[in-house]
């Protein structure tokens, strides 16, 4: 699954276009490297997203093609 779609389906970012813009402006890192929106997310990847002064860091646990709202929290775990 593409990175921008994963961020939207996992409800880390509200809209896919916003996720795409975040990737284009280098605010999203995958495994410590800047990632494009087209990056294929894999289980075990560590995604870091910069929201202004806040930094969100998560580890990918699952990459389902479709996810219900209640299942979004099961797709990742937050890392401190």
N, C-alpha and C positions, 0 to 999 in steps of 0.2 A: 504494500500500500504506500502511496506517495506520502511524503512528510506533511504537506499542507492538509491533505485529507485526514491523516491520522490525528493531527492537532485538533481538527474540527470534530471528528467522530469521538475522540476521547474527551471532548469538551474542555480542553486546555485553552483553546481560543474559540471565540464565539462563531466566527464566520471564516469560511475557507479563503475568501479574498484577503481578509486581514492576516491570516496565517501565511498566505503567499507573499504579502507585502513585508511581513516580519522576516521571512527568509531572504527576500531581496535586499533588505537593509542590514543584513548580517546580525540580526538579533536572536537567531536560533543557531545553536551549536549541537552537533551530534557527535558523541565520543570525543569532545574537545576540539572539533573542527567545524568551521562554518559550513553550513549545508544549504543546498538549493532545495526549492520546493519539490523538485522531482526525485529527491533522494528516496530510495526504497527502504522503509523502516523494517527492522528485523527485531525479533525477541532478543532482549539483552542490551539493546542500544540505550545509551544514556543521553537524554535530550535536555538541553538547557535553554530556557526562554527568558529574555530580559524584558520585563514590564516596567519601564521607567527606572526607578531605583530598586525595584524588587527583582530578584532572580529566582526562577522556579527551575528545579532540577528533578527529573523523574527517570525511572528505569522502566523500559517497556516490558510488560509481562505477557501481553497477547496482542495479536494483530488480526482481529476478525474483519471480514469484509463489511459486515453490517453489525451495528451495535445499538441496543436499546438504551434509552437515557439512564436507566437504573444499572446497566452493565458497564457504563463508561468508567466508573471508579475501579473496576476490576482489570482494566487494560494497562494500568501503570501503578507504580508505587513511588511516593515522594521520597527524595533523598535529601538529607540535610547537609 
